[in-house]
Amino acid sequence: MKLPAIVIILSGLGVSSQDNVCSFQDVVDHLNLTANNRALRLTRPVLDHRRPTLVELNLILYGILGVIEKTQTFIPFFWLMASWNNERIFWDPDQFCGIKEINLPVELLWKPDIMILEMVEKDDSQPNLYLHVDHNGTILMEQDVRAVSMCMLDVYKFPFDTQRCNLSLTSAILEYKDLQIIAAANSSRATEFSKDLLYSQGEWEFLQLSVRSQNISMDDKTWGQLVYTFVIRRRPLLHVINFLLPILFFLVLDLASFFIPDHHGEKLGFKVTVMLAISVLLLILNDILPSMSDKMPLIATYCIFIFGLMLLSLLETIFVSHLSEKHSPDSLRRCSGSQKENDSTDKSDTGTVPSETAADASFLTQRVCSIEGRKVGSSCTLASGGGDKRDELLPEAEEANSGALGTEPRLLLLIVDELKQLQWMLDMHLSWKKEGGKCSRLGRKINQVFFWFYLATATLFISTMFLSWAN
């Protein structure tokens, strides 16, 4: 009889173990968590409406997707965790095979209406479809958020700037007496968690994440608010290589252009080319910096001052070139050409040559006639003084030399004109050597003084700028 009793006892234990098999659905049925249970979805989950609902928030930064200076926007990607207590939900884990937590769709339970005040665009990240429910009524909601938020960027020290951007989390409807938001982790722990889980920083280096609680009031109503402040610092290497150094190199090139001779046209063209290159970089800067700012950024002052120095250098080059060109041989040749045209016009108008030229021509004609007279064995009596006396030649000599004397005086007159032009150009060339030497020395002196002024001013200004960026 003992053996059947043992079998009955073992079979009873087997039936008991099969009856203790539980599922999550048993918990859901026990809590009456259905879509028709509006009490769990529509109202704040408290048994006494005078008790506020405490919502603990924890924010962990995953990545900095972008900081847009032109539009003053900050785009972080973070993990937001919110937990609160639902007083209508609880069960004993011992009654359900030790089940302590379940996951439920988000539409079955009430959720706090947490919003970010600085958001300017709707979050397009994938929403989390489930809530984590604990046996004591603690609800945990986790969500990845891509927040396109407003941020008052201070670009005064761009690209060596540090920015502080806030994200203010609050309830849109429930006041402080109904909903209180508190931080689950302090600033040091939030910063530590974010640095451990940070995946992407890009141009920016994450420094700190601080959190503080505050209340905002409006129309006799008060809302609780939790403010997270992101402290980030720009990595300036890219902007230094692509912007600051090229402008500095152009400044060095402009300084080097002082060693180009002033009488060559390459110096002026070189300076104009450098200024055009600076203008292109200023256009790039205009696309980066915001249109409005409380203070002019240091980089704008840097570019404008260097551009102004180059403009002043260009004006100095134009002035020195004008001094050199004023007494150059080319200008003398142009003046000689105009003087020659004037002499030709005077001759065509009057039909005669100037008295001084006529005197020189008469002297040369006398010399030619004497030479020609000796050739033919006769003498020439030439006019001299104030009266005109004709030459007395023998008929044979006059007939023999009439053809030669008809053309040679005119050729001699042309030679005399050319000699006088050469004498005038020689005088002008000597005058240019005298005056042009003075202008050349004056130009070199101006270049030397302006070069040292340019170098000292540029060095002092750039040193001041980099000290300002460093501080």
Helices and strands as residue ranges (DSSP letters): H 2-19, H 24-31, G 38-40, E 53-68, E 73-85, G 93-96, E 101-105, G 106-108, E 114-116, E 130-134, E 138-146, E 149-150, E 162-171, E 179-183, H 187-197, E 204-218, E 221-234, H 237-239, I 240-244, H 245-256, G 257-259, H 266-288, H 298-326, H 329-350, H 355-376, H 395-470
